Amino acid sequence: MNKHIELKNIVSLLLLILASTATLIAQSDPNILRYGSCDHGGKGWYTWTGSGSIKVESDPVGLHSGKGVKIIAEGNPIKGSASMPFSYRGEVTVSGYALTTTDTPTKISLQCFDSNSETIAWIDLAFLKTPGENTRFSKTVLIPENASKTNLAVNLSSTGYVRVDDLKITPTDLPDEPSSIEVPTVDEVTINRIKSVETDRPLIALTFDDGPNDLSPQYLDLFAQENIKATFFWKGRNVEKRPELAKRIVREGHEVGNHSYSHPRFNQISHAEAYRQVIDTQEIIEETTGVTPTLFRAPYILYTPKLMEILQSTGLQPIDCSVGVSDWHSDTTVQLIIERATSDKTQPGTIILMHDWSTKSLDALPAIIEILRDRGYQFVTVSELIAARK
């Protein structure tokens, strides 16, 4: 009888370990972090816990616009946070509505990281001190220019929940938006996002978001050495800051795509602002390099129905990815980038997403190139990959 009880306890312990491991994998899965595909990453949020448990779920009622989330903390003691990553630099205004039911004050803040995932700044936005009080916060702050990623973090230290709604992060240097701007419409959206291409040829596209960046020349030197052409998705504001670098990238035969002007979440801005994000970046790239992009990748791979209308009306093909290395995440190592880029998911027609501000991806690329070439793969631009479709 005692042996039976001991065996039952061992089985229970193993099941508990497996469940905990599954939760950890789910919370660190790059697709969950980037796309918000489960409760742990609802609407792009993800969680960290030192003790207790924290989960994120949609809050359809909301505090203002009904576009919110509910962050639920359970256990005793509680120590953790729910965070939403973004990659603005410069001056931005962060605003939203929040309500807490926790006994201890809840702090909303920004944590800025450099390209080595080291914290370089903490910026406090709001303290929620009164349980049940709907609080609107709005603060203009300066994100360091060397910040490769910033987390908007809701920090919790007691049981309860925090509701956050109508969260907006808006650069203050966006081009002025005429009130009379007309956003084009289409009768029916017929274009689709391309995550990969079905092809019988051993072709792979390396793609890089958020450029041009100060680290981009080192990527270009590597690609010249390896005779590789890549596809770069640019932010309009970065092209304005580094026009000569943009010209070099085009001159060396790489493909360039539109990645918006300032990297907003398209579900948090107006239709008119979304249109300006797209067309202003098109104009900036054309005027700087003489090249008209035909590809668009949405920040955070976040496509809205209205954005799809805009892309169809402007002749831009939306591009997704089939393999993301999550080089923006603080826990990602060079070895992990190599493993993700060369896993079984990498097949003919794969589109790999990286960032050319990442020192980790730069360090990982020589091994990635060698491994995939040993398997017989060739590296092409996204447009060349599409042209090889069966």
N, C-alpha and C positions, 0 to 999 in steps of 0.2 A: 504493500500500500504506500509506504514512504517513498519507495523507488518510483512508483507511478506519479506521486505528487511532485517529486524532484524533476522527473522527465517533463511533466506538464509545465513546471515553472521555467525550465530551460527553453522549451518551445515558445512559451509566452515571451521570454526575454529576446529570443531570436526574432520573433515577429515584430517586437517593439523596435529592435535595431534596424530591421529592414524598413519599417515604416518611417523611422527617423531619417534613414539614408535616402529614401525616396523623396521625402520633403526637402532635404538639402539639395538633391539633384534638381528638383523642380524649381527651387528658388534660385539656383545658379545657372539654369539652362538659359543660354543666350537668347533664344527665341522668346522665352517668357519675359526676360528683362527688356527686350527691345520692342516686342510687339504687344505685350500685355495680353497674353493668350490664356491666362487662368487667374484665379483669385489672388495668387501671390503677385501677379503683375497687372492687376486690373487697371485699364486705361493708361498703361505705361508706368505704373508705380511698381516698385519692388520693396521688399522688406528686409530688415536686419534685426535680429534679436540676440541680446546678451542673456536674457532670462525671460521666462514667460513665452507668450506667443502673440504675434501681430499678423493680422490678415487685412487685405484690402478688397472691398466689394463695391459694386456700383451703387450709387444713391440716386435712384430715379426721381425722387421728390425734390431733393436738392435744397439749398438755402436761398438761391436766387434764380439761377437760370435752369436748374435741373440737369446740369452737366457735371455733377460732382461724384465724389467717392466717400465711402465711410471706412475709416481706419479703426479697426477693432483690436483692443488690447485685452488679453486675458491672462490670468495667473498672478502669483504673488511670490517674489517681487516681479515687477515689470521693468525691463530696460531694453529699449529698442527704438526703431524709427521706421517710417515709410518714406521712400524717396522717389522723386521723379527727376531723371537726368535730362540736361539740355546742354547746348554748346555755344551759347552766345558769348561774345566778348564785348567789352566796352560798357557804355552806360545803358541800363535797361530799367524799366519800371515793372515791378512785380506787384500784382494786385489779386484780390480774391476775397472770398467770404469763408469764415471758419467758425465752428462751434465745437466746444469740448464738453464732455460729461465727466472727465477725470477729476479726481480729488486734488491732484497736484497740478500746478500750471503747466501748460503745454507750450513749447517753443517751436516756432516755424523759422527756419533759417536757411541760408545758402552755404554749402560747402564746396569750395573750388579746388580742383586738382590740376596739377601740371601733367605733362605727357608721361612722366614716370609714376603717375598715380599717387604723388605726394600731396598732402593737403597744404595749400598755400594761402587760404583765407577762409575765415568763418564770418558770415554777415547775418546778423539777426534782423528778422523782418517783423515778427509779431510775438507777443506773449498773451496766451489765452488764460486769464486768471479766474474768470467767473463762469462756473459750469452753467450750461444752458443758454448762454448769451451769444447771439449771432453777431459776430464781429467782422466788419469790413476792414481789410488792411490794404495799404498801397504805399510803396516805398521805391524811390529811385536810387539805384545803387550802381557802383562801378565794378564790373567784373574784370579782374586782371587780364591783361592782354596775353599773358602766358598760360591762361587757364585753358586746358584742352577739354575739360568737362566740368560741369557744375551740377550738384544735386540740390534740388529744393527738398528739404528734409523736415518732416513733422516728427518731433522727438517726444516719446511718451515714457512716463515713469510710474504710472499707476493704472489700475483697471478702469475700463470704460471705452468710449469711442470718441473719435474726432471726425467731424464732417467737414469736407473742403469742397467748395463749389466755385464755378466761374473763374478758375485760376487762369491768369493771363501773364505772360512774360513778353514785354514789348520793347524792342530797342528804341531809344529816343532819337536815333539818327536815321530812321526810315525816311525815304523820300516823301515829301508832302503828297497827300492823296486828294486829288480834286474831288469835290463832292459830286460832280456831275459825271464821274467816270462810269462808263457802261461796261458791264461784265458780259462777255459773249455767252450765248446759250446754244445748245444743240437739241434737236428733237429727240435724239436717242444716242446714248453713249455706246459706241461700237468697238472702242479700243479696249485692250486688256493689258494688265501689268505683265511684264515678262520676267519670270523668276529664273528660268533656264531655257535652253533651246534644245529641241529634239534633233539630234544630228548623228550621223554614223561616222563622223570624222572626229579624231581625238583632239578637240579644240576646247580651250578654257579661256575665259576672260577675267583678267585681274582688274578690279575697279577700286577707286579711291575717292572718298568723300571729303568735303569740307575745305578743299584747297582754294587757291594755291597757298601753301604754308612755308614757313621758314625752313622746314626740313625737306621740302619738295626737291630742291636741287640734288640732295643725296640719293633720292629715289631715281631721279633722272640719270645720274651717273651710273647707278647700278643697271638700269634698263638699257643704257647705251652699251655698257660692257657685255650684257647678256643678249643684246639684240632683240629686245622685247618691246612691244607696243602695248600700252595700257590705256584705260579709259578713266578720266578724271572728272568727277562731278563737282562743279565749282559753286561757291557762294559769291554772289555779285559783289558784296562788300570787300571780299578778299581779293578779287580781281582788281578792284579800284586801288587797293593798298599795294598790290604787287604786279603792276602791269607788265614790267619787263620779264618777270618770271612766267607770267601767263603766255607771253609771246614765245618764250623759249620752249615751253611745253608743246605748243602747237608747231613750232618750227622743227622740233625733233620727231614729229610724226605721230604724236599721241592723239587720241580722241578726247574731246571735252564735251561735257554735258551740263545741263542746268540743275542746280541744287537749291534754288531760291536765293533771295538776296541776303537774308539774315538768319536762316535756319529756324523758322517758327514751327509750332505745331499747327497744322492747317485746320484742325478741328477747333482751334481756339482763336481764330481771327476771322474778320468779316470776309465776304466774298470779294469785295472790292480790293481789300488788302491782299488777299490771296492772288488776285489777278496781277496786281502791281508787283508782288514778289516774283512772279514768273516773267512778266514782260520786261520789267526793268533789268533783270539779270540777263535776259536775251540781248537787250540793247547794249548793255555794258560789255558782254563778251564779244559781240559783233564789232563794236567800235574799237575795242582794244586789240583784237586778234585778227579781225576780218573773217572769222569763222562763225557760221550760224549753227548753234547746237540743234540737233534733232532728237536728243534724248533728255529725259528728265527723271531724276530720282528724288522723291519726297524725303525731307528730313524725317528721321525715325521710321522710314518706310510707312508713313501714315498718309494714306490716300483717302480723301473724302469724295462723295459723289460730285460736289461742285468743282473740286480740283480736277477730277477726271473730265468734266465738261470743258474746263479751261484748257486742259492739255489737248483735247481733241480739237478744239476750235483754233488753237495756235499751232497745230501740226507737230506736237511733241509726243514721243513715245514714252510712256511710263515704264521705268525699269525697277525691278525688285532685285532680289538675289536668291540663290539657292544655298549658298554657304556664307555664313557670317562668322568672323573670327572673334568678335567682341573685344577688339583691341582697346576700346574705350573704357573697359571695366577694370577697376583697381585690382581685382583678383586674377586677372588674365596674365599669364606669363608668356615668355617667348616660346617655350616648349609647347604650351597649350595652343598657341596660335599655329604652330607648325602642325600639330596633331589635327586641329580642326580643319585646316586648309588641305590636308592630305588624307583625310579619312575616307571611308567607303562612300560617303555622300558626294565626294568629288568624282563626277562622271563626265563623259563627253557632253559638252553643252553647258557646263556649270559656270555660273557667274559668282565670283568670290568678292565679298565686300570687305574692304579695309579702309584705313584712314592714313593719309600721307603726312599727318602731324605726329604719328605714333612711332616713337623710337623702337618700341617692341616689334612692331610689324616690319620695320626696316631691318632689324637684326634677324628676324625670322625668314625674310624673303629668300636669301641665298639657299637655305636648306629646302624651302618650299619649291623653289625653281628646280633644284637638283633632283629632288624626289619625284616630282611630277614629270620632268623630262625623262627620267629613267623609266617611267611607266609608258613613255611614248607620246606624252601630251605636248601640244604646241600652244603658245600664248598669242591670243589675238584680241582686237578691240571688240566691244560689244556689237557694233554695227557689222563687223566681219563675221562675228558669231551668228548673228541673225541671218546674214546672207547665206550661211551654210546650213540653214534649216532644211530638213527633209521635206 
